């Protein structure tokens, strides 16, 4: 998780927060004094930005039995025609899976359920797909037909777009806020910073220390870019109980081994879009320091990985502020 340090935000700035997608989404808009008409236009842009989080969740959530994603997962062996949004989200996830040779794999949903990540955040109800967690499935069991815009699952499996959907929602919200120029969309620490802060400087973002919840690891300055952090902070056993033990299995899973990675404990990535930052940050976390940084440097992204000994590993262009 990251924290936006919004130094010098004036009282006239628009700052709103709403619960969305299992976290709190905060939108900051910084600008000069506006007319009543301009403020109404700004407020409409903000409303449209929040609406994207609901839309993406209704399409991509594995916790919503009525989501489009769950409809696909309920029909293995069938070519299911899907919306452009779901097709693009799955296609992106598949591309990352292919590039990382399965270190990132959206077919881990059933195993995540078995680990205790099976509760709807809205009401705490247990959500079960009845898909066996011990079946050997992978991203290669997902077939995309671009011309038909359809998805077929070759066997029973549960797709998990958790490392894609929130980033996608942020990116769609950003498009609604572009006319406002200077803004931040912060979805529980995964965020996008547009333009500059009230002091006409790049936004300063604090990166959470992975072992000291109330401390910052470092700060970084960004503008017109997304920043996402993957960490092992939330640890959970299969019955859903949260525990605080270095030996416990956390919510990030290596699909190739079925266990939680241990080498990296935090991975922060800065990218042009939140979907890229979130997905590649998750992939780097699983791959480990050397392979993870190599992947991120290949995509010309700034990144900071922290290993289990609290040693930082950064790309050459990472600069603390």
MOUR-V242191 format. One line per field, one symbol per residue. phi: phi as a letter, one per 40 degrees, with the letter a starting at -180 (. if undefined). A space follows every 50 residues. Layout:
phi = ???
//
This chain:
phi = .bbccccgccccccbbbacafgabbbbbbbacdbcdcccccdcccccccc cccccccccbcccbcbccccccccbcgbcbcbcdcccccccccccccccc fgcbacccdcccdcchcbbcccbgccbbcgcdccccbacccbbbbcccfb bbccacabcbbdcbcccccdcccdcccdccgbabbbbghcabbbgbcccf bdcbbcccccbbdcbbcababaafabbbbbacccbabccgccbbaccccb cbbcccbgbccbcbbabbbbacbcccccccccccdccgcccccccccdcf bcabbbcccgccbbcdccbcb
//
